[in-house]
């Protein structure tokens, strides 16, 4: 969790404690008139709402495979929500009053900010996806292939998104269905998969499908040879070479959004300091580095994807 997402959860627990104290006061004595109001609103707008805000900001964008549409709103939302709630409780004895109406309005605005931000995140497709689709065909030029293979080269590789493969080569759906991905035969499910940042490597691992033969079959269906096959004899590009792990990334290739973290670290150990600065030391013991891409990890840690990608490539010498 980032700073303000965590702050919502911490504030929620603090309000829960205050509500419990006020509840005990109400049960043991005759409290002041504002106490029941404070008890109710610390529970509803404090404990419940702020827990929903914090958990919602953290989980819902990830469930949709997207980053928050307006992340800069979150700090502002935190302050607006807390000022509104505390102000309402402070001016409750004077209500109805201009001050109370003002703070109540802030509470309404805070809820609206949450609804609009998450609604836009789930309903509006991010423009970044389109930019990446346009850049993908140029990737083979960055690969130092010594010579083109006899069949035409197809840029299908283990770290390519399944949705991207289906979009660029619709005929590959038959290969997926025939090799254990029967659900992709459903057009509606295919459209959903196209929105999920799951790579071919991850999909094969989940469905217990051999990765390399699957890449070869997909490339054949797309009308050529897989990218890995074109460089298979080169030094450092195969699974046992000196470059990236399992052929996912070789030293000399730029780091891409769909590059797997483990492959990046294997090919460019000098990027460790960048990952540590953004993700912490726990990144290096997390099993997710074997399957998560730079794009996915940035989303999970609420980090700007372009920013960390630039720093990783700079550390790698690009």
ZAPAGU-479225 format. One line per 5 residues: number of its first residue (from 1); their letters; for each residue z, x, y of N, C-alpha, C, CB. Coordinates in steps of 0.02 Angstrom, whole numbers, plus 50000, padded with zeros to 5 digits. Glycine has a CB too. Layout:
NUM> a> Z X Y Z X Y Z X Y Z X Y  ...
end
This chain:
1> xxxxx> 50000 50042 49940 50000 50000 50000 50000 50043 50063 50061 49953 50000  49964 50020 50113 49966 50057 50176 50028 50038 50215 49902 50044 50217  50036 50067 50274 50098 50060 50312 50115 49987 50329 50092 50100 50376  50067 49951 50355 50083 49883 50379 50084 49832 50323 50033 49862 50432  50044 49843 50271 50049 49799 50213 50118 49804 50182 49995 49816 50160
6> xxxxx> 50143 49865 50177 50210 49876 50151 50263 49848 50199 50223 49951 50138  50249 49854 50264 50296 49830 50314 50306 49754 50309 50273 49848 50385  50252 49718 50292 50259 49646 50282 50307 49631 50225 50190 49614 50268  50301 49668 50171 50345 49657 50113 50417 49674 50130 50321 49698 50052  50427 49730 50165 50495 49749 50184 50526 49697 50231 50495 49819 50218
11> xxxxx> 50487 49674 50280 50511 49623 50326 50528 49559 50288 50459 49609 50381  50486 49543 50239 50499 49483 50199 50567 49486 50165 50443 49474 50147  50582 49543 50136 50647 49551 50102 50705 49549 50151 50648 49617 50062  50694 49576 50211 50747 49575 50262 50761 49503 50283 50727 49617 50323  50708 49464 50293 50718 49394 50312 50750 49354 50256 50650 49362 50332
16> xxxxx> 50734 49371 50195 50764 49337 50137 50840 49349 50137 50733 49363 50071  50859 49410 50152 50931 49426 50154 50965 49387 50211 50942 49502 50163  50933 49386 50270 50962 49350 50326 50968 49275 50311 50919 49360 50390  50917 49248 50278 50919 49177 50261 50976 49163 50212 50852 49155 50230  50988 49209 50165 51042 49200 50118 51110 49202 50153 51039 49255 50063
21> xxxxx> 51117 49247 50200 51180 49252 50238 51192 49187 50277 51179 49312 50287  51139 49163 50310 51146 49101 50348 51161 49042 50302 51083 49088 50389  51130 49043 50243 51144 48989 50195 51216 48989 50173 51098 48996 50135  51244 49048 50162 51315 49053 50143 51359 49028 50200 51333 49125 50124  51340 49045 50261 51378 49023 50319 51377 48946 50324 51349 49054 50385
26> xxxxx> 51319 48918 50313 51312 48845 50316 51355 48811 50262 51239 48824 50309  51362 48843 50206 51400 48812 50151 51475 48820 50156 51377 48840 50087  51497 48868 50197 51569 48882 50200 51602 48860 50264 51581 48954 50190  51563 48842 50314 51592 48822 50379 51543 48778 50415 51610 48885 50422  51563 48755 50473 51519 48715 50515 51484 48762 50564 51557 48658 50552
31> xxxxx> 51422 48778 50552 51388 48828 50593 51362 48799 50658 51331 48860 50554  51339 48843 50701 51308 48821 50763 51244 48783 50748 51294 48882 50810  51220 48745 50796 51162 48702 50785 51098 48740 50769 51151 48660 50844  51092 48802 50792 51030 48839 50780 51027 48870 50710 51023 48894 50832  51084 48872 50675 51086 48906 50610 51042 48873 50558 51158 48908 50585
36> xxxxx> 51044 48806 50549 50998 48776 50500 50925 48791 50515 51009 48701 50497  50907 48788 50579 50838 48804 50599 50820 48875 50579 50828 48793 50675  50865 48922 50594 50852 48992 50578 50849 49002 50502 50907 49037 50608  50893 48969 50466 50893 48975 50393 50826 48953 50363 50951 48933 50363  50802 48896 50386 50739 48869 50359 50680 48914 50377 50727 48798 50386
41> xxxxx> 50677 48935 50440 50619 48974 50462 50621 49046 50438 50614 48972 50537  50680 49074 50429 50683 49141 50399 50658 49139 50326 50755 49169 50402  50670 49083 50294 50645 49075 50225 50570 49063 50223 50681 49017 50190  50546 49017 50265 50476 48997 50262 50429 49046 50297 50467 48928 50293  50441 49058 50361 50398 49103 50399 50417 49176 50390 50399 49086 50473
46> xxxxx> 50478 49188 50369 50500 49257 50358 50488 49280 50287 50573 49264 50375  50529 49256 50241 50525 49279 50172 50458 49260 50139 50582 49250 50132  50444 49195 50135 50385 49173 50097 50319 49194 50130 50387 49097 50090  50312 49180 50194 50248 49194 50227 50233 49269 50229 50247 49166 50297  50282 49309 50246 50268 49381 50253 50258 49414 50186 50325 49415 50290
51> xxxxx> 50289 49388 50134 50274 49413 50067 50202 49396 50049 50324 49384 50015  50181 49336 50066 50111 49316 50053 50063 49359 50093 50101 49241 50070  50080 49373 50157 50037 49414 50198 50028 49484 50167 50065 49420 50269  50084 49516 50150 50081 49584 50124 50045 49588 50057 50150 49611 50116  50064 49545 50011 50032 49546 49945 49959 49523 49950 50070 49501 49895
56> xxxxx> 49946 49474 49992 49878 49449 50000 49831 49502 50027 49877 49389 50045  49853 49538 50079 49812 49592 50107 49798 49646 50055 49846 49622 50168  49846 49658 50011 49837 49712 49963 49795 49691 49903 49905 49736 49938  49805 49631 49878 49774 49611 49814 49707 49575 49822 49821 49567 49776  49703 49526 49866 49644 49483 49867 49579 49521 49882 49653 49429 49919
61> xxxxx> 49577 49568 49930 49515 49605 49940 49494 49643 49877 49521 49653 49998  49543 49670 49841 49527 49709 49781 49501 49665 49725 49589 49747 49758  49528 49604 49720 49503 49557 49670 49430 49539 49683 49545 49493 49670  49409 49544 49746 49339 49529 49763 49296 49591 49769 49337 49491 49829  49325 49649 49753 49286 49711 49755 49264 49730 49825 49226 49705 49711
66> xxxxx> 49304 49714 49875 49285 49728 49944 49345 49756 49983 49259 49665 49978  49330 49785 50040 49383 49806 50085 49396 49750 50135 49364 49872 50122  49453 49752 50166 49472 49700 50214 49421 49699 50271 49544 49712 50241  49400 49639 50291 49347 49634 50341 49366 49663 50408 49327 49561 50350  49427 49649 50431 49452 49676 50494 49519 49710 50482 49458 49621 50549
71> xxxxx> 49520 49770 50455 49585 49803 50441 49625 49817 50504 49573 49868 50404  49591 49823 50561 49627 49837 50624 49669 49777 50646 49578 49856 50679  49657 49719 50617 49697 49660 50635 49767 49663 50604 49662 49597 50613  49775 49699 50549 49838 49696 50511 49898 49719 50553 49833 49739 50448  49895 49777 50587 49953 49796 50628 49969 49743 50682 49941 49863 50661
76> xxxxx> 49916 49718 50715 49927 49667 50767 49958 49604 50736 49860 49650 50802  49933 49585 50678 49960 49526 50644 50034 49536 50629 49922 49513 50579  50053 49595 50608 50123 49608 50591 50168 49596 50651 50132 49681 50566  50149 49622 50708 50191 49615 50768 50190 49543 50794 50167 49662 50823  50132 49511 50793 50127 49442 50816 50171 49396 50773 50054 49417 50816
81> xxxxx> 50168 49406 50708 50207 49363 50662 50282 49372 50673 50189 49379 50589  50304 49434 50679 50376 49447 50687 50401 49426 50756 50390 49521 50676  50363 49440 50808 50384 49419 50875 50387 49343 50878 50335 49446 50929  50337 49310 50848 50337 49237 50849 50397 49207 50814 50274 49211 50817  50414 49234 50755 50470 49207 50716 50537 49220 50751 50471 49237 50646
86> xxxxx> 50548 49282 50770 50612 49299 50803 50619 49261 50869 50617 49375 50815  50563 49255 50906 50566 49218 50968 50581 49144 50958 50500 49224 51005  50553 49115 50906 50568 49045 50891 50642 49035 50876 50526 49021 50831  50670 49080 50836 50741 49073 50819 50785 49084 50880 50761 49124 50763  50765 49132 50922 50806 49147 50982 50805 49090 51032 50780 49211 51015
91> xxxxx> 50749 49055 51036 50743 49001 51086 50755 48932 51055 50674 49002 51119  50773 48930 50992 50783 48866 50958 50836 48822 50992 50803 48877 50887  50892 48851 51016 50942 48807 51048 50916 48773 51111 51004 48848 51065  50863 48801 51141 50838 48774 51204 50780 48726 51194 50816 48830 51250  50757 48718 51132 50697 48678 51122 50710 48604 51138 50672 48686 51051
96> xxxxx> 50661 48568 51163 50594 48594 51180 50595 48633 51246 50543 48536 51185  50559 48688 51246 50556 48730 51306 50490 48768 51305 50616 48779 51309  50473 48796 51363 50411 48834 51368 50414 48897 51324 50397 48854 51440  50472 48929 51324 50479 48989 51283 50471 48975 51209 50547 49021 51295  50502 48921 51186 50497 48903 51115 50424 48887 51097 50542 48843 51099
101> xxxxx> 50390 48851 51141 50320 48833 51128 50276 48896 51125 50294 48785 51183  50291 48945 51168 50253 49007 51168 50261 49045 51102 50274 49051 51227  50323 49052 51080 50335 49089 51017 50309 49050 50956 50410 49103 51009  50314 48984 50959 50286 48944 50905 50210 48953 50902 50304 48869 50914  50179 48957 50961 50107 48969 50963 50089 49037 50933 50083 48966 51035
106> xxxxx> 50130 49088 50945 50117 49153 50915 50121 49149 50839 50168 49205 50941  50167 49110 50813 50172 49103 50740 50109 49070 50712 50234 49061 50722  50083 49021 50748 50021 48988 50725 49963 49038 50728 50006 48926 50769  49960 49078 50781 49907 49128 50787 49911 49178 50730 49912 49164 50855  49971 49198 50711 49978 49247 50657 49951 49219 50591 50052 49267 50649
111> xxxxx> 49965 49156 50578 49938 49125 50517 49862 49122 50520 49968 49054 50507  49836 49104 50579 49763 49100 50587 49730 49168 50576 49745 49073 50657  49762 49221 50600 49734 49289 50590 49728 49305 50516 49778 49342 50626  49779 49287 50478 49778 49300 50406 49723 49261 50372 49847 49283 50375  49719 49197 50388 49670 49153 50356 49599 49176 50372 49680 49080 50378
116> xxxxx> 49586 49191 50435 49518 49211 50456 49499 49278 50426 49514 49215 50533  49545 49326 50426 49530 49393 50401 49516 49391 50326 49589 49440 50415  49558 49358 50288 49546 49355 50216 49486 49310 50199 49608 49329 50180  49478 49257 50237 49420 49214 50226 49355 49252 50236 49422 49153 50271  49352 49291 50290 49292 49330 50304 49282 49384 50250 49296 49363 50373
121> xxxxx> 49337 49412 50226 49332 49464 50174 49301 49436 50111 49401 49492 50159  49320 49376 50092 49296 49347 50029 49228 49314 50035 49346 49298 50004  49211 49289 50095 49150 49249 50102 49092 49287 50133 49165 49189 50143  49106 49338 50173 49052 49374 50207 49037 49439 50170 49070 49389 50281  48976 49448 50148 48957 49508 50112 48958 49568 50159 48888 49500 50079
126> xxxxx> 48989 49624 50140 48991 49682 50184 48923 49714 50192 49040 49733 50157  48908 49738 50252 48844 49769 50266 48837 49836 50231 48835 49779 50341  48893 49867 50212 48890 49933 50180 48852 49930 50115 48960 49960 50168  48858 49874 50079 48824 49868 50015 48749 49875 50024 48841 49801 49982  48721 49845 50077 48649 49849 50087 48627 49919 50104 48628 49801 50142
131> xxxxx> 48668 49955 50143 48651 50023 50161 48648 50067 50100 48701 50051 50211  48695 50058 50054 48695 50099 49995 48635 50085 49951 48760 50088 49955  48616 50022 49947 48558 50005 49906 48496 50040 49932 48547 49929 49904  48490 50048 49999 48432 50080 50027 48433 50155 50016 48427 50065 50101  48493 50184 50013 48498 50256 50005 48489 50280 49934 48564 50280 50031
136> xxxxx> 48500 50235 49886 48500 50255 49816 48435 50288 49792 48515 50196 49773  48376 50261 49810 48315 50293 49785 48307 50365 49806 48256 50254 49808  48340 50387 49859 48331 50456 49883 48376 50505 49846 48345 50459 49956  48422 50480 49804 48470 50525 49772 48439 50578 49727 48518 50485 49733  48386 50561 49688 48359 50613 49644 48336 50675 49681 48302 50585 49604
141> xxxxx> 48318 50669 49746 48296 50727 49783 48351 50778 49792 48269 50706 49850  48414 50754 49790 48470 50800 49798 48485 50838 49734 48531 50763 49822  48459 50815 49677 48472 50848 49613 48426 50908 49605 48463 50798 49555  48453 50966 49591 48411 51025 49585 48376 51029 49518 48453 51088 49595  48332 50979 49505 48296 50979 49441 48243 51033 49442 48263 50910 49429
146> xxxxx> 48242 51076 49391 48195 51132 49390 48122 51110 49386 48210 51177 49333  48109 51057 49348 48041 51033 49341 48043 50961 49318 48000 51078 49292  47995 50920 49339 47995 50850 49319 47978 50843 49245 47946 50809 49362  48010 50796 49210 47993 50785 49140 47927 50749 49134 48048 50744 49105  47901 50748 49074 47837 50717 49062 47838 50642 49076 47815 50729 48992
151> xxxxx> 47891 50604 49053 47893 50534 49074 47920 50529 49145 47936 50492 49025  47904 50475 49180 47931 50467 49248 48007 50463 49247 47901 50404 49282  48038 50493 49297 48110 50496 49299 48139 50432 49329 48134 50557 49339  48189 50405 49296 48222 50344 49320 48294 50362 49338 48220 50287 49267  48315 50344 49397 48381 50363 49421 48435 50316 49394 48382 50363 49498
156> xxxxx> 48440 50312 49328 48495 50276 49297 48543 50328 49269 48469 50227 49240  48605 50325 49292 48654 50374 49270 48721 50339 49258 48662 50430 49324  48767 50371 49223 48830 50338 49203 48870 50310 49261 48872 50386 49165  48865 50340 49320 48907 50318 49375 48871 50269 49423 48930 50377 49414  48815 50243 49400 48781 50191 49439 48813 50124 49424 48704 50190 49422
161> xxxxx> 48817 50081 49475 48846 50015 49465 48801 49973 49420 48857 49980 49533  48833 49935 49376 48795 49890 49332 48755 49840 49374 48843 49852 49284  48786 49815 49427 48750 49768 49470 48688 49798 49502 48796 49743 49524  48692 49862 49519 48635 49896 49549 48578 49903 49498 48655 49965 49575  48596 49919 49436 48545 49925 49384 48510 49858 49373 48577 49949 49317
166> xxxxx> 48549 49805 49370 48520 49738 49359 48476 49717 49418 48575 49687 49348  48495 49738 49478 48456 49719 49537 48390 49757 49540 48497 49732 49601  48393 49822 49527 48332 49863 49532 48286 49856 49472 48351 49936 49541  48316 49844 49414 48275 49838 49353 48298 49775 49315 48281 49902 49307  48276 49717 49336 48298 49654 49304 48283 49652 49229 48265 49595 49337
171> xxxxx> 48232 49689 49207 48214 49687 49136 48267 49719 49092 48148 49723 49126  48314 49756 49122 48366 49788 49081 48418 49740 49055 48400 49842 49121  48416 49678 49080 48466 49629 49057 48462 49620 48981 48457 49562 49093  48401 49623 48953 48394 49615 48881 48428 49672 48843 48319 49613 48862  48427 49732 48871 48461 49789 48840 48536 49779 48842 48441 49855 48874
176> xxxxx> 48561 49756 48898 48633 49743 48904 48655 49691 48853 48651 49720 48975  48619 49636 48850 48637 49581 48805 48635 49604 48732 48591 49521 48815  48585 49644 48715 48577 49666 48646 48628 49719 48626 48508 49694 48635  48664 49747 48675 48711 49801 48659 48783 49784 48676 48691 49863 48697  48799 49720 48669 48869 49701 48676 48889 49669 48741 48911 49760 48665
181> xxxxx> 48842 49660 48787 48858 49629 48852 48827 49560 48854 48832 49673 48911  48846 49518 48805 48814 49453 48797 48824 49409 48859 48843 49418 48737  48879 49417 48894 48893 49374 48951 48842 49383 49007 48962 49387 48978  48808 49441 49008 48758 49452 49060 48695 49410 49049 48739 49526 49062  48691 49377 48992 48635 49331 48981 48641 49269 49024 48632 49311 48909
186> xxxxx> 48701 49257 49051 48713 49200 49095 48695 49220 49167 48787 49175 49091  48646 49187 49198 48624 49206 49266 48681 49204 49317 48569 49160 49289  48725 49154 49311 48781 49150 49359 48828 49209 49351 48819 49084 49349  48841 49228 49289 48885 49286 49278 48852 49350 49304 48902 49293 49203  48787 49356 49295 48751 49415 49320 48760 49422 49396 48677 49412 49302
191> xxxxx> 48755 49366 49431 48762 49368 49503 48833 49390 49523 48746 49300 49534  48882 49369 49484 48951 49390 49498 48960 49464 49486 49000 49350 49455  48929 49489 49432 48935 49560 49415 48903 49603 49469 48901 49574 49347  48851 49578 49500 48817 49617 49553 48862 49629 49613 48754 49581 49575  48915 49589 49619 48961 49597 49675 49021 49641 49658 48985 49529 49699
196> xxxxx> 49026 49661 49595 49084 49699 49572 49067 49773 49567 49110 49673 49504  49107 49817 49596 49091 49889 49594 49111 49922 49528 49126 49924 49651  49085 49897 49472 49100 49927 49408 49040 49968 49386 49118 49872 49354  49052 50030 49365 48998 50074 49346 48979 50065 49273 49018 50147 49359  48921 50092 49256 48898 50089 49187 48947 50125 49140 48828 50120 49180
201> xxxxx> 48974 50180 49163 49023 50217 49123 49084 50173 49107 49045 50281 49160  49110 50140 49159 49169 50097 49149 49153 50039 49103 49194 50071 49216  49094 50009 49112 49075 49951 49071 49069 49971 48998 49010 49921 49096  49039 50029 48985 49031 50052 48916 49099 50067 48884 48986 50114 48912  49144 50095 48923 49211 50109 48896 49247 50045 48879 49251 50149 48947
206> xxxxx> 49241 49995 48921 49276 49931 48909 49247 49894 48849 49272 49887 48971  49182 49901 48839 49150 49865 48783 49139 49909 48722 49083 49837 48806  49167 49970 48725 49163 50016 48668 49090 50029 48648 49202 49988 48608  49049 50044 48698 48978 50058 48687 48966 50132 48702 48932 50013 48732  48927 50166 48660 48911 50236 48671 48871 50243 48736 48871 50266 48612
211> xxxxx> 48895 50286 48780 48867 50290 48847 48797 50320 48848 48913 50330 48891  48789 50379 48819 48725 50414 48825 48666 50375 48794 48729 50482 48791  48674 50347 48733 48619 50306 48707 48605 50245 48751 48635 50283 48636  48657 50217 48781 48647 50159 48824 48607 50178 48885 48715 50128 48844  48622 50235 48915 48584 50259 48973 48511 50268 48954 48614 50325 49000
216> xxxxx> 48499 50298 48896 48431 50310 48873 48393 50244 48863 48430 50352 48809  48426 50195 48832 48393 50130 48820 48376 50096 48886 48438 50085 48777  48423 50098 48932 48411 50066 48997 48354 50100 49034 48475 50067 49040  48353 50167 49031 48299 50203 49065 48231 50187 49034 48312 50279 49062  48230 50181 48968 48167 50164 48934 48144 50095 48954 48176 50169 48857
221> xxxxx> 48191 50048 48958 48173 49980 48979 48150 49979 49051 48233 49933 48970  48176 50025 49092 48156 50028 49162 48090 50064 49171 48209 50063 49203  48065 50095 49117 47999 50126 49120 47999 50201 49129 47961 50096 49173  48051 50236 49108 48052 50308 49116 48108 50340 49077 48058 50326 49188  48126 50401 49097 48179 50439 49065 48240 50439 49111 48157 50511 49048
226> xxxxx> 48300 50440 49083 48360 50442 49126 48364 50507 49165 48423 50434 49084  48399 50504 49221 48406 50563 49263 48437 50621 49225 48446 50547 49324  48488 50607 49184 48522 50661 49147 48474 50696 49100 48581 50633 49109  48426 50659 49072 48380 50690 49025 48335 50740 49059 48338 50637 48991  48321 50729 49122 48277 50775 49158 48310 50841 49170 48256 50745 49223
231> xxxxx> 48375 50842 49174 48411 50905 49188 48451 50927 49129 48456 50897 49248  48440 50896 49072 48482 50908 49014 48483 50980 48992 48460 50866 48958  48428 51018 49001 48427 51086 48978 48452 51135 49029 48360 51105 48958  48466 51111 49090 48487 51157 49143 48558 51178 49134 48477 51125 49210  48576 51234 49162 48643 51258 49158 48689 51217 49201 48648 51331 49177
236> xxxxx> 48744 51198 49170 48797 51165 49209 48785 51091 49220 48805 51198 49273  48735 51061 49189 48723 50991 49201 48740 50948 49142 48653 50979 49221  48742 50975 49083 48759 50937 49024 48833 50932 49016 48728 50967 48963  48856 50899 48962 48927 50891 48951 48963 50956 48943 48938 50849 48893  48930 51007 48917 48964 51070 48907 48946 51121 48959 48947 51097 48839
241> xxxxx> 48909 51101 49010 48889 51148 49061 48946 51164 49108 48831 51122 49100  48931 51206 49158 48983 51227 49203 48992 51183 49263 48970 51295 49226  48955 51127 49267 48960 51084 49325 49007 51027 49313 48893 51059 49344  48984 50966 49331 49027 50907 49327 49043 50888 49256 48996 50850 49363  49097 50853 49246 49119 50831 49181 49072 50778 49154 49190 50804 49184
246> xxxxx> 49053 50783 49091 49010 50736 49056 48945 50724 49094 49047 50670 49047  48923 50772 49132 48859 50765 49166 48861 50717 49225 48808 50743 49119  48921 50693 49245 48925 50645 49299 48908 50675 49366 48993 50614 49301  48928 50737 49378 48915 50770 49442 48914 50845 49429 48969 50752 49495  48862 50878 49453 48856 50950 49445 48868 50984 49511 48787 50968 49416
251> xxxxx> 48893 51044 49508 48903 51083 49569 48835 51096 49600 48941 51150 49554  48831 51083 49664 48767 51087 49698 48740 51019 49718 48716 51123 49655  48767 50967 49686 48748 50898 49704 48798 50871 49755 48746 50853 49641  48774 50833 49804 48821 50804 49852 48863 50750 49819 48782 50774 49912  48922 50739 49844 48967 50688 49819 48946 50621 49847 49042 50704 49837
256> xxxxx> 48938 50572 49802 48914 50506 49822 48971 50455 49817 48854 50485 49778  48962 50396 49846 49013 50344 49840 49029 50325 49768 48992 50282 49877  48979 50329 49723 48991 50310 49654 49010 50369 49609 48930 50276 49626  49022 50427 49639 49045 50484 49599 49116 50472 49575 49042 50550 49640  49129 50485 49511 49195 50474 49481 49242 50530 49504 49191 50472 49403
261> xxxxx> 49304 50512 49519 49352 50560 49546 49359 50622 49501 49419 50527 49555  49365 50610 49436 49373 50666 49390 49313 50713 49391 49385 50641 49320  49253 50684 49398 49193 50725 49402 49192 50766 49466 49130 50681 49397  49214 50735 49520 49216 50771 49584 49264 50830 49580 49238 50723 49642  49323 50818 49552 49373 50872 49546 49349 50927 49499 49440 50844 49522
266> xxxxx> 49313 50908 49446 49289 50958 49399 49234 51001 49430 49263 50924 49335  49190 50969 49468 49135 51006 49499 49157 51044 49561 49078 50958 49516  49203 51014 49598 49225 51044 49661 49302 51044 49664 49195 51007 49723  49335 51091 49632 49409 51093 49634 49437 51097 49705 49434 51153 49594  49396 51123 49751 49420 51130 49820 49430 51063 49855 49372 51172 49859
271> xxxxx> 49406 51008 49824 49416 50942 49854 49486 50914 49840 49364 50893 49828  49524 50950 49799 49591 50926 49781 49634 50914 49843 49626 50976 49734  49629 50958 49892 49670 50951 49952 49653 50888 49991 49663 51013 49997  49589 50868 49988 49569 50806 50023 49598 50745 49988 49491 50801 50025  49592 50743 49921 49621 50688 49884 49697 50684 49893 49604 50694 49809
276> xxxxx> 49728 50742 49893 49801 50744 49900 49822 50717 49969 49829 50815 49890  49783 50733 50020 49800 50711 50087 49792 50635 50094 49757 50746 50139  49742 50607 50062 49729 50535 50068 49767 50493 50017 49655 50522 50062  49773 50519 49955 49800 50478 49901 49868 50501 49876 49753 50478 49844  49889 50562 49894 49952 50588 49869 49943 50626 49804 50001 50532 49859
281> xxxxx> 49996 50660 49783 49992 50702 49723 49984 50661 49659 50054 50745 49718  50004 50597 49661 49999 50556 49601 49928 50545 49577 50031 50490 49613  49880 50557 49620 49810 50548 49602 49789 50591 49544 49765 50563 49662  49821 50650 49537 49798 50698 49487 49827 50685 49418 49817 50768 49509  49876 50642 49413 49903 50623 49348 49884 50552 49329 49979 50631 49348
286> xxxxx> 49847 50518 49373 49827 50449 49361 49767 50446 49314 49811 50412 49427  49770 50406 49260 49713 50401 49215 49652 50370 49247 49732 50361 49154  49662 50337 49304 49606 50305 49338 49554 50354 49363 49631 50265 49395  49572 50417 49371 49523 50465 49396 49466 50476 49347 49557 50532 49411  49475 50456 49285 49422 50463 49235 49369 50409 49242 49451 50462 49165
291> xxxxx> 49385 50354 49277 49338 50298 49281 49326 50275 49353 49363 50241 49241  49372 50288 49399 49364 50262 49466 49318 50305 49508 49433 50257 49500  49276 50272 49547 49231 50308 49592 49266 50320 49659 49165 50269 49601  49234 50360 49701 49260 50372 49768 49265 50306 49806 49216 50423 49806  49214 50265 49799 49213 50200 49833 49271 50156 49811 49146 50164 49820
296> xxxxx> 49281 50152 49745 49335 50110 49719 49403 50135 49740 49331 50106 49642  49413 50201 49736 49478 50228 49754 49492 50218 49828 49481 50303 49736  49441 50224 49870 49451 50212 49941 49472 50140 49953 49387 50228 49981  49441 50095 49916 49459 50024 49923 49530 50012 49900 49410 49981 49882  49550 50042 49844 49617 50032 49817 49671 50059 49863 49622 50064 49748
301> xxxxx> 49655 50114 49897 49704 50145 49941 49696 50125 50014 49700 50221 49935  49649 50078 50026 49636 50054 50094 49618 50112 50141 49697 50017 50122  49574 50156 50116 49551 50214 50154 49479 50203 50173 49560 50280 50112  49460 50226 50232 49390 50220 50254 49345 50261 50208 49382 50242 50327  49299 50227 50175 49256 50260 50125 49213 50316 50155 49211 50209 50091
306> xxxxx> 49182 50301 50211 49138 50351 50242 49177 50412 50265 49099 50321 50301  49237 50400 50289 49278 50456 50314 49298 50504 50258 49342 50428 50348  49323 50477 50202 49343 50521 50148 49283 50553 50115 49385 50483 50096  49227 50517 50112 49166 50546 50082 49141 50605 50123 49111 50492 50075  49145 50598 50189 49124 50652 50233 49169 50714 50223 49127 50630 50307
311> xxxxx> 49234 50702 50218 49280 50759 50209 49272 50791 50140 49352 50735 50218  49259 50751 50089 49248 50779 50023 49186 50823 50022 49242 50723 49970  49132 50800 50051 49071 50839 50053 49079 50901 50096 49013 50797 50078  49119 50895 50149 49131 50954 50190 49171 51007 50151 49170 50934 50255  49220 50983 50113 49259 51030 50072 49217 51061 50017 49320 50994 50041
316> xxx> 49166 51023 49994 49122 51048 49941 49067 51093 49968 49091 50990 49904  49063 51099 50034 49014 51145 50064 48951 51113 50088 48997 51197 50016  48951 51047 50098 48891 51013 50123 48898 50995 50196 48877 50949 50081
end
